[in-house]
Amino acid sequence: MDRARVMEEAIHSGEMEGAYVSAEFRRDADEYVQGEISIEDLMRRTKRRWDSKRKRSKHE
């Protein structure tokens, strides 16, 4: 399966489960699909974004 199809299916699956797929993630996913970043980079960016949001919400 190619990268574009994997990302389309992953995003669709998340949305069907009620997940919010951010514009930031979509941009990162596009970079992954284009071969500009690896799956590890995509995962690292996503984790960093979630960790950052979680820390901010604890302080609010």
N, CA, C and O atoms as a printed pandas DataFrame, in Angstrom:
     atom_number atom_name residue_name chain_id  residue_number  x_coord  y_coord  z_coord
0              1         N          MET        A               1    0.847   -1.176    0.000
1              2        CA          MET        A               1    0.000    0.000    0.000
2              3         C          MET        A               1    0.894    1.241    0.000
3              4         O          MET        A               1    1.914    1.278    0.688
4              5         N          ASP        A               2    0.507    2.247   -0.770
5              6        CA          ASP        A               2    1.345    3.435   -0.836
6              7         C          ASP        A               2    1.048    4.397    0.313
7              8         O          ASP        A               2    0.036    4.277    1.004
8              9         N          ARG        A               3    1.954    5.350    0.498
9             10        CA          ARG        A               3    1.847    6.281    1.623
10            11         C          ARG        A               3    0.561    7.091    1.594
11            12         O          ARG        A               3   -0.065    7.297    2.633
12            13         N          ALA        A               4    0.164    7.551    0.422
13            14        CA          ALA        A               4   -1.045    8.377    0.328
14            15         C          ALA        A               4   -2.264    7.590    0.801
15            16         O          ALA        A               4   -3.091    8.101    1.557
16            17         N          ARG        A               5   -2.360    6.369    0.357
17            18        CA          ARG        A               5   -3.519    5.549    0.748
18            19         C          ARG        A               5   -3.506    5.255    2.244
19            20         O          ARG        A               5   -4.552    5.286    2.893
20            21         N          VAL        A               6   -2.330    4.970    2.792
21            22        CA          VAL        A               6   -2.211    4.707    4.225
22            23         C          VAL        A               6   -2.685    5.921    5.021
23            24         O          VAL        A               6   -3.437    5.770    5.984
24            25         N          MET        A               7   -2.259    7.113    4.634
25            26        CA          MET        A               7   -2.646    8.323    5.351
26            27         C          MET        A               7   -4.134    8.609    5.190
27            28         O          MET        A               7   -4.798    8.977    6.159
28            29         N          GLU        A               8   -4.665    8.446    3.983
29            30        CA          GLU        A               8   -6.099    8.657    3.763
30            31         C          GLU        A               8   -6.917    7.735    4.656
31            32         O          GLU        A               8   -7.889    8.163    5.280
32            33         N          GLU        A               9   -6.523    6.477    4.713
33            34        CA          GLU        A               9   -7.258    5.507    5.527
34            35         C          GLU        A               9   -7.103    5.785    7.020
35            36         O          GLU        A               9   -8.059    5.638    7.782
36            37         N          ALA        A              10   -5.918    6.179    7.436
37            38        CA          ALA        A              10   -5.686    6.480    8.856
38            39         C          ALA        A              10   -6.508    7.689    9.288
39            40         O          ALA        A              10   -7.133    7.668   10.349
40            41         N          ILE        A              11   -6.512    8.740    8.475
41            42        CA          ILE        A              11   -7.282    9.943    8.807
42            43         C          ILE        A              11   -8.771    9.627    8.805
43            44         O          ILE        A              11   -9.496   10.031    9.713
44            45         N          HIS        A              12   -9.218    8.918    7.801
45            46        CA          HIS        A              12  -10.641    8.553    7.722
46            47         C          HIS        A              12  -11.050    7.709    8.928
47            48         O          HIS        A              12  -12.106    7.941    9.516
48            49         N          SER        A              13  -10.242    6.759    9.290
49            50        CA          SER        A              13  -10.536    5.897   10.427
50            51         C          SER        A              13  -10.645    6.724   11.706
51            52         O          SER        A              13  -11.574    6.549   12.495
52            53         N          GLY        A              14   -9.688    7.621   11.898
53            54        CA          GLY        A              14   -9.730    8.487   13.077
54            55         C          GLY        A              14  -10.983    9.334   13.119
55            56         O          GLY        A              14  -11.625    9.452   14.162
56            57         N          GLU        A              15  -11.333    9.923   11.988
57            58        CA          GLU        A              15  -12.533   10.760   11.931
58            59         C          GLU        A              15  -13.798    9.944   12.183
59            60         O          GLU        A              15  -14.721   10.418   12.845
60            61         N          MET        A              16  -13.843    8.734   11.665
61            62        CA          MET        A              16  -15.008    7.875   11.894
62            63         C          MET        A              16  -15.160    7.527   13.377
63            64         O          MET        A              16  -16.268    7.288   13.857
64            65         N          GLU        A              17  -14.047    7.501   14.086
65            66        CA          GLU        A              17  -14.070    7.210   15.525
66            67         C          GLU        A              17  -14.298    8.468   16.356
67            68         O          GLU        A              17  -14.359    8.406   17.584
68            69         N          GLY        A              18  -14.425    9.616   15.678
69            70        CA          GLY        A              18  -14.689   10.862   16.388
70            71         C          GLY        A              18  -13.458   11.671   16.717
71            72         O          GLY        A              18  -13.548   12.670   17.432
72            73         N          ALA        A              19  -12.307   11.261   16.210
73            74        CA          ALA        A              19  -11.067   11.995   16.492
74            75         C          ALA        A              19  -11.005   13.277   15.665
75            76         O          ALA        A              19  -11.500   13.338   14.539
76            77         N          TYR        A              20  -10.388   14.288   16.250
77            78        CA          TYR        A              20  -10.127   15.539   15.541
78            79         C          TYR        A              20   -8.760   15.414   14.887
79            80         O          TYR        A              20   -7.774   15.121   15.563
80            81         N          VAL        A              21   -8.692   15.630   13.594
81            82        CA          VAL        A              21   -7.421   15.564   12.864
82            83         C          VAL        A              21   -7.030   16.999   12.542
83            84         O          VAL        A              21   -7.661   17.655   11.713
84            85         N          SER        A              22   -5.990   17.477   13.201
85            86        CA          SER        A              22   -5.599   18.882   13.091
86            87         C          SER        A              22   -4.968   19.220   11.740
87            88         O          SER        A              22   -4.491   18.347   11.016
88            89         N          ALA        A              23   -4.983   20.502   11.433
89            90        CA          ALA        A              23   -4.325   20.996   10.220
90            91         C          ALA        A              23   -2.825   20.720   10.294
91            92         O          ALA        A              23   -2.196   20.425    9.278
92            93         N          GLU        A              24   -2.254   20.815   11.494
93            94        CA          GLU        A              24   -0.826   20.544   11.659
94            95         C          GLU        A              24   -0.503   19.105   11.288
95            96         O          GLU        A              24    0.473   18.834   10.589
96            97         N          PHE        A              25   -1.343   18.176   11.771
97            98        CA          PHE        A              25   -1.106   16.776   11.442
98            99         C          PHE        A              25   -1.254   16.549    9.941
99           100         O          PHE        A              25   -0.463   15.824    9.337
100          101         N          ARG        A              26   -2.262   17.165    9.345
101          102        CA          ARG        A              26   -2.472   17.000    7.904
102          103         C          ARG        A              26   -1.274   17.508    7.106
103          104         O          ARG        A              26   -0.887   16.895    6.110
104          105         N          ARG        A              27   -0.686   18.623    7.537
105          106        CA          ARG        A              27    0.526   19.127    6.855
106          107         C          ARG        A              27    1.679   18.148    7.015
107          108         O          ARG        A              27    2.393   17.862    6.054
108          109         N          ASP        A              28    1.862   17.631    8.228
109          110        CA          ASP        A              28    2.919   16.643    8.456
110          111         C          ASP        A              28    2.664   15.385    7.632
111          112         O          ASP        A              28    3.592   14.817    7.056
112          113         N          ALA        A              29    1.412   14.952    7.578
113          114        CA          ALA        A              29    1.065   13.766    6.800
114          115         C          ALA        A              29    1.362   13.992    5.320
115          116         O          ALA        A              29    1.841   13.088    4.635
116          117         N          ASP        A              30    1.080   15.192    4.829
117          118        CA          ASP        A              30    1.400   15.510    3.431
118          119         C          ASP        A              30    2.903   15.414    3.180
119          120         O          ASP        A              30    3.335   14.913    2.141
120          121         N          GLU        A              31    3.697   15.897    4.138
121          122        CA          GLU        A              31    5.153   15.788    3.999
122          123         C          GLU        A              31    5.582   14.327    3.972
123          124         O          GLU        A              31    6.474   13.950    3.211
124          125         N          TYR        A              32    4.950   13.508    4.798
125          126        CA          TYR        A              32    5.251   12.075    4.800
126          127         C          TYR        A              32    4.890   11.453    3.452
127          128         O          TYR        A              32    5.677   10.697    2.882
128          129         N          VAL        A              33    3.708   11.769    2.950
129          130        CA          VAL        A              33    3.250   11.219    1.669
130          131         C          VAL        A              33    4.212   11.610    0.548
131          132         O          VAL        A              33    4.489   10.804   -0.341
132          133         N          GLN        A              34    4.722   12.843    0.588
133          134        CA          GLN        A              34    5.641   13.323   -0.445
134          135         C          GLN        A              34    7.055   12.747   -0.286
135          136         O          GLN        A              34    7.914   12.952   -1.144
136          137         N          GLY        A              35    7.288   12.031    0.812
137          138        CA          GLY        A              35    8.604   11.441    1.038
138          139         C          GLY        A              35    9.609   12.402    1.651
139          140         O          GLY        A              35   10.810   12.132    1.675
140          141         N          GLU        A              36    9.102   13.537    2.150
141          142        CA          GLU        A              36    9.984   14.548    2.734
142          143         C          GLU        A              36   10.397   14.204    4.160
143          144         O          GLU        A              36   11.454   14.631    4.625
144          145         N          ILE        A              37    9.560   13.429    4.853
145          146        CA          ILE        A              37    9.886   12.976    6.208
146          147         C          ILE        A              37    9.565   11.489    6.317
147          148         O          ILE        A              37    8.782   10.953    5.532
148          149         N          SER        A              38   10.173   10.836    7.290
149          150        CA          SER        A              38    9.930    9.410    7.516
150          151         C          SER        A              38    8.725    9.222    8.434
151          152         O          SER        A              38    8.235   10.180    9.033
152          153         N          ILE        A              39    8.254    7.990    8.539
153          154        CA          ILE        A              39    7.158    7.688    9.457
154          155         C          ILE        A              39    7.584    7.979   10.893
155          156         O          ILE        A              39    6.769    8.399   11.714
156          157         N          GLU        A              40    8.860    7.756   11.193
157          158        CA          GLU        A              40    9.369    8.063   12.533
158          159         C          GLU        A              40    9.288    9.554   12.809
159          160         O          GLU        A              40    8.932    9.964   13.914
160          161         N          ASP        A              41    9.618   10.375   11.803
161          162        CA          ASP        A              41    9.513   11.828   11.958
162          163         C          ASP        A              41    8.052   12.240   12.176
163          164         O          ASP        A              41    7.759   13.086   13.021
164          165         N          LEU        A              42    7.151   11.641   11.415
165          166        CA          LEU        A              42    5.729   11.944   11.564
166          167         C          LEU        A              42    5.267   11.600   12.975
167          168         O          LEU        A              42    4.565   12.390   13.606
168          169         N          MET        A              43    5.647   10.449   13.467
169          170        CA          MET        A              43    5.267   10.032   14.815
170          171         C          MET        A              43    5.877   10.952   15.870
171          172         O          MET        A              43    5.211   11.315   16.839
172          173         N          ARG        A              44    7.136   11.328   15.684
173          174        CA          ARG        A              44    7.824   12.203   16.633
174          175         C          ARG        A              44    7.122   13.567   16.704
175          176         O          ARG        A              44    6.882   14.093   17.791
176          177         N          ARG        A              45    6.801   14.125   15.548
177          178        CA          ARG        A              45    6.116   15.426   15.511
178          179         C          ARG        A              45    4.752   15.342   16.196
179          180         O          ARG        A              45    4.375   16.231   16.959
180          181         N          THR        A              46    4.026   14.279   15.919
181          182        CA          THR        A              46    2.698   14.111   16.504
182          183         C          THR        A              46    2.801   13.988   18.019
183          184         O          THR        A              46    2.043   14.624   18.752
184          185         N          LYS        A              47    3.726   13.182   18.480
185          186        CA          LYS        A              47    3.909   13.005   19.927
186          187         C          LYS        A              47    4.314   14.319   20.591
187          188         O          LYS        A              47    3.805   14.660   21.659
188          189         N          ARG        A              48    5.222   15.049   19.966
189          190        CA          ARG        A              48    5.671   16.327   20.517
190          191         C          ARG        A              48    4.489   17.301   20.623
191          192         O          ARG        A              48    4.358   18.011   21.620
192          193         N          ARG        A              49    3.640   17.333   19.609
193          194        CA          ARG        A              49    2.484   18.223   19.624
194          195         C          ARG        A              49    1.521   17.827   20.742
195          196         O          ARG        A              49    1.024   18.696   21.459
196          197         N          TRP        A              50    1.248   16.534   20.902
197          198        CA          TRP        A              50    0.348   16.073   21.959
198          199         C          TRP        A              50    0.930   16.336   23.339
199          200         O          TRP        A              50    0.214   16.768   24.243
200          201         N          ASP        A              51    2.223   16.080   23.511
201          202        CA          ASP        A              51    2.862   16.338   24.806
202          203         C          ASP        A              51    2.774   17.809   25.159
203          204         O          ASP        A              51    2.495   18.164   26.305
204          205         N          SER        A              52    3.013   18.664   24.180
205          206        CA          SER        A              52    2.962   20.103   24.391
206          207         C          SER        A              52    1.561   20.546   24.790
207          208         O          SER        A              52    1.406   21.330   25.726
208          209         N          LYS        A              53    0.541   20.056   24.095
209          210        CA          LYS        A              53   -0.838   20.418   24.417
210          211         C          LYS        A              53   -1.245   19.895   25.781
211          212         O          LYS        A              53   -1.957   20.575   26.520
212          213         N          ARG        A              54   -0.803   18.700   26.119
213          214        CA          ARG        A              54   -1.142   18.120   27.420
214          215         C          ARG        A              54   -0.524   18.943   28.548
215          216         O          ARG        A              54   -1.174   19.188   29.564
216          217         N          LYS        A              55    0.714   19.364   28.377
217          218        CA          LYS        A              55    1.376   20.171   29.407
218          219         C          LYS        A              55    0.686   21.517   29.578
219          220         O          LYS        A              55    0.522   21.997   30.700
220          221         N          ARG        A              56    0.279   22.130   28.459
221          222        CA          ARG        A              56   -0.411   23.420   28.535
222          223         C          ARG        A              56   -1.752   23.285   29.250
223          224         O          ARG        A              56   -2.120   24.151   30.044
224          225         N          SER        A              57   -2.475   22.220   28.980
225          226        CA          SER        A              57   -3.791   22.055   29.586
226          227         C          SER        A              57   -3.683   21.796   31.099
227          228         O          SER        A              57   -4.604   22.127   31.846
228          229         N          LYS        A              58   -2.586   21.217   31.546
229          230        CA          LYS        A              58   -2.393   20.986   32.981
230          231         C          LYS        A              58   -2.193   22.303   33.719
231          232         O          LYS        A              58   -2.553   22.424   34.890
232          233         N          HIS        A              59   -1.616   23.296   33.030
233          234        CA          HIS        A              59   -1.307   24.572   33.669
234          235         C          HIS        A              59   -2.447   25.582   33.562
235          236         O          HIS        A              59   -2.367   26.672   34.127
236          237         N          GLU        A              60   -3.488   25.225   32.850
237          238        CA          GLU        A              60   -4.619   26.176   32.695
238          239         C          GLU        A              60   -5.644   25.993   33.759
239          240         O          GLU        A              60   -6.650   26.703   33.777
